Amino acid sequence: MDPENKKEWLQRPPEDHAQRLARLEDARARMDAHFRMVRPDALYERPIHERHRIVFYLGHVDAFDWNLLGTDALGLSPRDPELDQLFAFGIDPMETAALPSDKPSDWPTVDRVLAYVRRARERLDEALRTVRARDVLGDGVRMNVAIEHRLMHAETFAYMLHRLELDHKLTDARALSSGARMAASPYAFDLEKRVVEIPRGIATLGLARGSGHFGWDNEFEEHAVDVAGFRIDAFPITNRRYLELVRAGGYQARELWSEAGWAWRESIGLRHPVRWRWAGREWRYQGQLAETSLPLDAPVYVSHAEASAYARWRGVRLPTEAEWHRAAYGTHHGVERPYPWGASPPTPAHGCFDFASWDPVAVDAHPDGASAFGVHDLLGNGWEWTSTELAPFDGFEPQSFYRGYSADFFDGKHYVMKGGSPRTARCLLRRSFRNWFQAHYPYVYSTFRCVEG
């Protein structure tokens, strides 16, 4: 990292307890707004078959906070141990696992869940305002875990909302649709296919322990990787470009898919990205709040298996995590930046993130967010798949109070994603943050770009 940029980034004043309480309240407001989009009679729906019913998430994030901060850290006595346990853990939708078989009647009533949430917040907030809480939680680690966990769920819940029928949502689609922002891009088709040369250099991955900045366990320890030169797509793969694969019969070409990827595609009858629909004369896009014509200049959202098939079709590959870092944060002079554009904090001019939109925008909509090498749309608009399996960095230590956050997924089946989506909170745009999903889960706001060399 450029010494001046690093100095500016590291010397930002640390957050205090009162600021973290305000951020927790803001995160609650964001998540609560998502639930208000769901019709009350749809709270027991299961829009994604591999996941819990919506009612689980209504109780989960507050049960998580209560268990993490209230009972475990502050020693508060539980008042509803049954619901504390019921809402404690979600589901990682593994392909080999049986689909959930619970019925709506197996869950508590919405009134009971809302009463549980209200009591948990009231008791927790009272405790968090005490001097003892400031002492116990003074390092900010648990508070940041609670805040970012909730913000992550605000994003992943948007994936679930995307699968919910439009008539089960209360929001006025005409008023809130982001279709106008998905208008055709002005750049030429040949520019969309432009690749950028990235010279050999160092990519610094991870976060230095003791830096004073919060990170999840898989972000540590900071280390440098020597990356050979390569070429990378200047923009993420758009719907326009991915449509070429669909028209060429890529979903029926066995040779483009791994054995596991082909078996998964066959098992669900996948013939195109899950948010696309052929309407007889044109492809349509199933947006969060309305269906539109396929936005050709927006990034395509696909699974890792689909992204890999496209890369094989083109005769290229997905970038490694280190290559993605090099293209995003490196410079021609050997220094590295905190963000692709420099050291200044993320703003709306830099990308589509921080809940700015329900759907992606054109990939060239934010030129101010480009990296030093001229690689665009790196933060926001869609998480980007890498070919790197999620694994610990040297020096990895699981968080003592959340030992399974990362370690449960070091299984060779989950792949690192970098960047962010339109629904990714600003605090998760830090350079060291690593997201991940398994290869055969098509509902994530995830796109990709290809590399060669």
VMD Tcl script that draws the C-alpha trace (Angstrom):
set ca {
  {0.00 0.00 0.00}
  {1.18 3.54 -0.71}
  {2.70 4.73 2.62}
  {0.71 7.97 2.51}
  {-2.54 6.20 1.70}
  {-1.85 3.60 4.39}
  {-1.06 6.31 6.94}
  {-4.33 8.12 6.19}
  {-6.32 4.86 6.38}
  {-4.73 3.66 9.63}
  {-4.97 7.02 11.38}
  {-8.72 7.40 11.08}
  {-10.06 7.89 14.60}
  {-11.25 4.66 16.27}
  {-14.92 4.13 16.90}
  {-16.25 4.41 20.43}
  {-19.03 2.43 22.10}
  {-21.68 5.10 21.47}
  {-20.90 5.11 17.74}
  {-21.19 1.34 17.59}
  {-24.58 1.51 19.32}
  {-25.74 3.98 16.68}
  {-24.48 1.67 13.92}
  {-26.33 -1.26 15.49}
  {-29.54 0.76 15.49}
  {-29.01 1.68 11.83}
  {-28.42 -1.98 10.92}
  {-31.65 -2.90 12.71}
  {-33.55 -0.29 10.72}
  {-32.21 -1.67 7.43}
  {-33.18 -5.25 8.27}
  {-36.59 -4.23 9.64}
  {-37.35 -2.43 6.38}
  {-36.83 -5.70 4.50}
  {-39.37 -7.51 6.66}
  {-41.91 -4.73 6.11}
  {-41.83 -5.60 2.41}
  {-43.37 -9.02 3.10}
  {-47.11 -9.44 3.33}
  {-47.99 -10.80 6.81}
  {-49.60 -13.88 5.30}
  {-46.35 -14.65 3.44}
  {-44.04 -14.75 6.47}
  {-44.28 -18.54 6.54}
  {-43.29 -18.90 2.88}
  {-40.00 -20.56 1.89}
  {-38.90 -18.69 -1.29}
  {-35.61 -20.63 -1.46}
  {-36.27 -24.32 -0.88}
  {-32.91 -24.97 0.78}
  {-33.40 -22.22 3.38}
  {-35.56 -21.68 6.44}
  {-38.97 -20.07 6.16}
  {-39.03 -16.26 6.33}
  {-40.31 -16.32 9.92}
  {-36.98 -17.81 11.05}
  {-35.06 -14.73 9.91}
  {-37.58 -12.49 11.68}
  {-36.27 -13.91 14.95}
  {-32.75 -14.97 14.03}
  {-30.78 -11.72 13.96}
  {-32.07 -10.60 17.35}
  {-31.56 -14.04 18.85}
  {-27.99 -13.90 17.55}
  {-27.41 -10.51 19.21}
  {-29.02 -11.65 22.43}
  {-26.97 -14.85 22.61}
  {-23.71 -13.13 21.59}
  {-23.95 -9.90 23.57}
  {-26.60 -10.46 26.21}
  {-26.10 -13.92 27.67}
  {-22.55 -14.79 26.58}
  {-20.76 -11.45 27.03}
  {-22.84 -9.64 29.66}
  {-24.19 -12.67 31.55}
  {-27.86 -11.72 31.31}
  {-30.29 -14.47 32.27}
  {-32.37 -15.83 29.38}
  {-36.11 -15.20 29.47}
  {-37.15 -17.42 26.55}
  {-34.54 -20.20 26.18}
  {-36.74 -22.08 23.69}
  {-36.73 -19.25 21.15}
  {-33.11 -18.36 21.92}
  {-32.23 -21.83 20.70}
  {-34.81 -22.07 17.88}
  {-33.54 -18.93 16.18}
  {-29.85 -19.45 16.90}
  {-28.62 -21.10 13.71}
  {-29.43 -20.89 10.01}
  {-28.94 -23.44 7.23}
  {-26.01 -23.77 4.89}
  {-27.76 -25.25 1.84}
  {-25.49 -28.18 1.04}
  {-26.48 -30.21 -2.02}
  {-26.20 -33.55 -0.22}
  {-28.52 -32.52 2.59}
  {-32.24 -33.24 2.48}
  {-34.47 -30.24 1.92}
  {-36.13 -28.87 5.06}
  {-39.42 -30.63 5.77}
  {-40.92 -28.44 8.48}
  {-44.46 -27.07 8.17}
  {-45.67 -23.54 8.96}
  {-47.46 -24.92 12.00}
  {-44.10 -26.03 13.41}
  {-43.10 -22.40 13.95}
  {-44.30 -19.96 16.63}
  {-46.85 -17.33 15.72}
  {-45.68 -14.03 14.28}
  {-47.02 -12.22 17.35}
  {-44.89 -14.39 19.61}
  {-41.80 -13.85 17.46}
  {-42.29 -10.09 17.38}
  {-42.80 -10.03 21.14}
  {-39.57 -11.99 21.55}
  {-37.69 -9.53 19.32}
  {-39.10 -6.54 21.19}
  {-38.19 -7.93 24.64}
  {-34.72 -8.97 23.50}
  {-33.96 -5.51 22.11}
  {-35.32 -3.70 25.17}
  {-33.28 -5.78 27.63}
  {-30.18 -5.74 25.47}
  {-30.30 -2.01 24.82}
  {-30.68 -1.28 28.52}
  {-27.63 -3.41 29.26}
  {-25.56 -1.99 26.38}
  {-25.94 1.54 27.76}
  {-24.25 0.67 31.06}
  {-20.68 1.40 32.09}
  {-20.10 -2.35 32.47}
  {-21.04 -2.96 28.82}
  {-18.60 -0.28 27.69}
  {-15.89 -2.04 29.67}
  {-16.73 -5.60 28.58}
  {-17.34 -4.70 24.93}
  {-14.83 -1.88 24.75}
  {-12.61 -3.46 22.06}
  {-15.60 -3.39 19.68}
  {-15.09 -6.92 18.34}
  {-18.39 -8.43 19.46}
  {-20.31 -5.27 18.62}
  {-18.89 -5.28 15.11}
  {-19.72 -8.97 14.76}
  {-23.34 -8.21 15.71}
  {-23.55 -5.23 13.35}
  {-21.95 -6.91 10.34}
  {-23.82 -10.18 10.89}
  {-27.09 -8.25 10.69}
  {-25.97 -6.34 7.60}
  {-24.92 -9.58 5.91}
  {-28.39 -10.96 6.60}
  {-29.94 -7.80 5.17}
  {-28.20 -8.71 1.93}
  {-28.85 -12.46 1.94}
  {-32.47 -11.82 2.89}
  {-32.71 -9.73 -0.29}
  {-31.82 -12.92 -2.21}
  {-34.77 -14.59 -0.53}
  {-37.07 -11.65 -1.24}
  {-36.03 -11.87 -4.88}
  {-37.52 -15.37 -5.02}
  {-40.76 -14.33 -3.33}
  {-43.72 -13.80 -5.66}
  {-44.35 -10.12 -6.40}
  {-47.89 -10.30 -5.03}
  {-46.44 -11.37 -1.67}
  {-44.55 -8.07 -1.36}
  {-46.10 -4.88 -0.02}
  {-43.78 -2.42 -1.74}
  {-45.12 -0.50 -4.73}
  {-43.01 -1.89 -7.57}
  {-43.74 1.09 -9.84}
  {-42.42 3.54 -7.26}
  {-39.28 1.63 -6.23}
  {-38.20 -0.27 -9.32}
  {-34.63 0.52 -10.31}
  {-35.34 -0.21 -13.96}
  {-34.51 3.32 -15.01}
  {-30.98 2.85 -13.69}
  {-30.58 -0.29 -15.77}
  {-30.76 1.58 -19.07}
  {-28.43 0.63 -21.91}
  {-24.83 1.65 -21.48}
  {-23.33 4.16 -23.97}
  {-20.11 2.23 -24.54}
  {-19.55 0.21 -27.68}
  {-19.74 -3.57 -27.80}
  {-16.04 -3.91 -28.62}
  {-15.14 -1.82 -25.54}
  {-17.13 -4.21 -23.36}
  {-14.80 -6.99 -24.51}
  {-11.67 -5.03 -23.64}
  {-9.04 -6.76 -21.50}
  {-6.45 -5.05 -19.32}
  {-2.80 -6.09 -18.93}
  {-1.80 -6.49 -15.29}
  {1.99 -6.65 -14.81}
  {3.67 -8.95 -12.34}
  {3.61 -7.61 -8.80}
  {2.63 -8.08 -5.18}
  {-0.92 -8.55 -3.90}
  {-1.35 -8.01 -0.17}
  {-4.15 -10.18 1.16}
  {-5.65 -10.17 4.61}
  {-5.60 -7.83 7.58}
  {-2.72 -7.29 9.99}
  {-3.51 -8.49 13.48}
  {-3.09 -5.59 15.86}
  {-3.88 -2.96 13.22}
  {-6.81 -1.72 15.29}
  {-9.29 -2.50 12.49}
  {-12.06 -5.05 12.84}
  {-11.98 -8.17 10.71}
  {-13.55 -11.62 10.75}
  {-11.31 -14.56 11.57}
  {-10.67 -15.54 7.92}
  {-9.29 -12.06 7.15}
  {-6.16 -12.63 9.25}
  {-3.17 -12.72 8.83}
  {-1.94 -10.12 6.31}
  {0.53 -11.55 3.80}
  {1.99 -10.76 0.40}
  {1.58 -12.91 -2.72}
  {3.81 -12.59 -5.79}
  {1.42 -12.57 -8.75}
  {2.60 -13.26 -12.31}
  {1.40 -10.99 -15.10}
  {-2.02 -11.71 -16.62}
  {-4.86 -10.16 -18.61}
  {-8.29 -9.50 -17.09}
  {-11.64 -8.31 -18.39}
  {-11.99 -4.57 -17.84}
  {-15.66 -5.06 -16.91}
  {-17.64 -7.89 -15.32}
  {-19.39 -10.21 -17.75}
  {-22.67 -8.61 -18.73}
  {-26.00 -10.20 -19.55}
  {-25.26 -9.33 -23.18}
  {-22.04 -11.30 -23.20}
  {-23.45 -14.21 -21.22}
  {-26.37 -14.41 -23.64}
  {-23.83 -15.54 -26.26}
  {-23.20 -18.69 -24.20}
  {-26.91 -19.36 -23.78}
  {-27.56 -18.92 -27.52}
  {-24.61 -21.19 -28.32}
  {-26.18 -24.00 -26.29}
  {-23.70 -23.78 -23.44}
  {-26.19 -25.18 -20.92}
  {-26.47 -28.35 -23.00}
  {-22.70 -28.71 -23.70}
  {-21.50 -31.33 -21.23}
  {-17.83 -30.60 -21.96}
  {-18.10 -27.10 -20.48}
  {-19.15 -28.31 -17.05}
  {-17.40 -30.12 -14.24}
  {-18.85 -33.48 -13.28}
  {-20.45 -32.02 -10.15}
  {-21.61 -28.91 -12.00}
  {-23.28 -30.94 -14.76}
  {-25.02 -33.21 -12.23}
  {-26.34 -30.14 -10.39}
  {-27.49 -28.45 -13.60}
  {-29.30 -31.62 -14.68}
  {-30.89 -32.14 -11.26}
  {-32.67 -28.77 -11.31}
  {-33.16 -28.54 -15.09}
  {-31.19 -25.30 -15.34}
  {-31.14 -23.89 -18.89}
  {-30.25 -20.24 -18.21}
  {-29.58 -17.94 -15.22}
  {-32.34 -18.24 -12.61}
  {-33.48 -14.60 -12.91}
  {-33.92 -14.83 -16.69}
  {-37.19 -15.81 -18.36}
  {-37.84 -16.40 -22.04}
  {-41.09 -14.64 -22.92}
  {-41.48 -15.96 -26.48}
  {-39.94 -12.94 -28.20}
  {-37.40 -11.64 -25.73}
  {-35.51 -12.46 -22.58}
  {-36.97 -10.93 -19.45}
  {-35.25 -10.17 -16.13}
  {-36.99 -10.93 -12.85}
  {-35.98 -7.96 -10.74}
  {-36.66 -7.52 -7.07}
  {-39.68 -5.28 -7.56}
  {-40.69 -5.72 -11.18}
  {-39.96 -7.77 -14.28}
  {-38.18 -5.90 -17.07}
  {-36.54 -6.55 -20.40}
  {-33.16 -8.18 -19.82}
  {-30.74 -5.34 -18.92}
  {-28.00 -6.23 -21.37}
  {-25.37 -3.93 -19.89}
  {-25.81 -5.03 -16.27}
  {-23.57 -7.77 -14.85}
  {-24.93 -11.29 -15.16}
  {-25.76 -12.99 -11.85}
  {-24.80 -16.67 -11.91}
  {-23.40 -19.45 -9.75}
  {-19.74 -20.42 -9.66}
  {-20.56 -23.49 -11.79}
  {-22.15 -21.32 -14.48}
  {-19.30 -18.80 -14.40}
  {-16.80 -21.64 -14.78}
  {-18.70 -23.06 -17.76}
  {-18.63 -19.66 -19.47}
  {-14.88 -19.33 -18.86}
  {-14.24 -22.77 -20.39}
  {-16.38 -21.80 -23.39}
  {-14.18 -18.74 -23.94}
  {-10.98 -20.66 -23.34}
  {-10.06 -18.58 -20.31}
  {-10.49 -18.95 -16.54}
  {-11.71 -17.27 -13.36}
  {-9.15 -15.18 -11.47}
  {-7.55 -16.34 -8.26}
  {-8.18 -14.29 -5.13}
  {-4.64 -12.87 -5.38}
  {-5.09 -11.94 -9.07}
  {-8.35 -10.17 -8.29}
  {-6.59 -8.23 -5.51}
  {-3.72 -7.30 -7.81}
  {-6.10 -5.97 -10.49}
  {-8.22 -4.12 -7.94}
  {-5.69 -2.60 -5.55}
  {-2.31 -2.66 -7.31}
  {-0.69 0.17 -9.25}
  {1.97 0.56 -11.93}
  {4.39 1.83 -9.29}
  {4.22 -1.19 -7.00}
  {2.22 0.45 -4.21}
  {-1.27 -0.72 -3.25}
  {-4.43 1.18 -2.47}
  {-7.04 0.68 0.29}
  {-9.75 0.90 -2.39}
  {-9.48 0.54 -6.16}
  {-9.73 4.31 -6.65}
  {-7.44 5.31 -3.75}
  {-7.69 6.03 -0.03}
  {-10.89 8.08 0.09}
  {-13.92 6.33 1.65}
  {-16.53 4.80 -0.68}
  {-19.16 7.20 -2.05}
  {-22.05 6.71 -4.51}
  {-19.71 7.91 -7.28}
  {-17.52 4.83 -6.80}
  {-20.06 2.07 -7.29}
  {-23.49 0.57 -6.69}
  {-23.36 -0.61 -3.07}
  {-24.62 0.18 0.45}
  {-28.25 -0.68 -0.42}
  {-28.22 1.82 -3.30}
  {-30.38 -0.33 -5.59}
  {-32.41 -3.52 -5.59}
  {-30.91 -4.61 -8.90}
  {-27.58 -4.13 -10.71}
  {-26.82 -1.17 -12.95}
  {-24.76 -0.89 -16.14}
  {-21.16 -2.02 -15.56}
  {-19.70 1.31 -16.73}
  {-22.00 3.47 -14.60}
  {-19.27 4.39 -12.10}
  {-16.01 5.34 -13.88}
  {-14.72 6.99 -10.68}
  {-14.48 3.54 -9.12}
  {-11.90 2.19 -11.59}
  {-8.59 0.81 -10.38}
  {-5.18 2.20 -11.27}
  {-4.98 -0.34 -14.11}
  {-8.36 0.69 -15.56}
  {-10.40 -2.25 -14.24}
  {-13.98 -1.14 -13.62}
  {-16.92 -2.00 -11.36}
  {-14.87 -3.81 -8.74}
  {-16.81 -2.81 -5.61}
  {-20.58 -3.16 -5.71}
  {-22.97 -4.22 -8.48}
  {-22.25 -7.92 -7.87}
  {-19.86 -10.09 -5.87}
  {-17.18 -11.53 -8.14}
  {-16.33 -15.21 -8.15}
  {-12.72 -16.32 -7.91}
  {-11.26 -19.77 -8.49}
  {-9.86 -19.81 -4.94}
  {-11.40 -22.24 -2.48}
  {-12.11 -20.71 0.91}
  {-9.25 -21.72 3.19}
  {-7.48 -20.21 6.19}
  {-4.54 -17.89 5.79}
  {-1.39 -18.72 7.75}
  {-1.94 -17.46 11.28}
  {-5.69 -18.17 11.21}
  {-7.34 -18.28 14.63}
  {-11.09 -18.89 14.98}
  {-12.98 -16.36 17.07}
  {-13.46 -17.92 20.49}
  {-17.14 -16.98 20.63}
  {-17.94 -17.92 17.00}
  {-15.56 -20.75 16.16}
  {-17.55 -22.04 13.21}
  {-17.97 -18.77 11.32}
  {-15.24 -19.70 8.81}
  {-13.90 -23.07 9.88}
  {-17.15 -24.88 9.07}
  {-16.66 -23.90 5.42}
  {-13.02 -24.88 4.88}
  {-14.27 -27.93 2.99}
  {-13.09 -27.42 -0.59}
  {-16.67 -26.73 -1.73}
  {-16.89 -22.99 -1.09}
  {-15.25 -20.33 -3.24}
  {-14.04 -16.87 -2.30}
  {-15.98 -13.92 -3.68}
  {-14.69 -10.36 -3.68}
  {-16.15 -6.92 -4.25}
  {-19.75 -6.49 -3.15}
  {-23.28 -6.13 -4.52}
  {-25.90 -3.37 -4.61}
  {-27.09 -4.67 -1.21}
  {-23.66 -4.87 0.43}
  {-23.14 -2.51 3.38}
  {-20.37 0.07 3.06}
  {-18.39 -1.36 6.00}
  {-18.02 -4.69 4.17}
  {-16.21 -3.05 1.25}
  {-12.87 -3.17 3.09}
  {-10.05 -4.70 1.10}
  {-9.54 -7.69 3.39}
  {-13.18 -8.84 3.53}
  {-13.81 -12.29 2.05}
  {-17.25 -13.55 1.12}
  {-17.91 -17.10 -0.01}
  {-20.58 -19.46 -1.30}
  {-20.66 -22.97 -2.64}
  {-20.47 -23.53 -6.39}
  {-24.04 -24.69 -6.96}
  {-26.16 -22.01 -5.31}
  {-27.62 -19.68 -7.98}
  {-29.41 -17.06 -5.86}
  {-26.45 -14.90 -4.79}
  {-25.90 -11.47 -6.33}
  {-22.69 -12.79 -7.85}
  {-21.05 -12.08 -11.18}
  {-17.54 -12.66 -12.55}
  {-14.85 -11.61 -14.97}
  {-12.25 -13.76 -16.72}
  {-8.48 -13.80 -16.91}
  {-5.88 -15.32 -19.20}
  {-2.15 -15.75 -18.95}
}
mol new
graphics top color blue
foreach p $ca { graphics top sphere $p radius 0.5 }
foreach p [lrange $ca 0 end-1] q [lrange $ca 1 end] { graphics top cylinder $p $q radius 0.2 }
display resetview
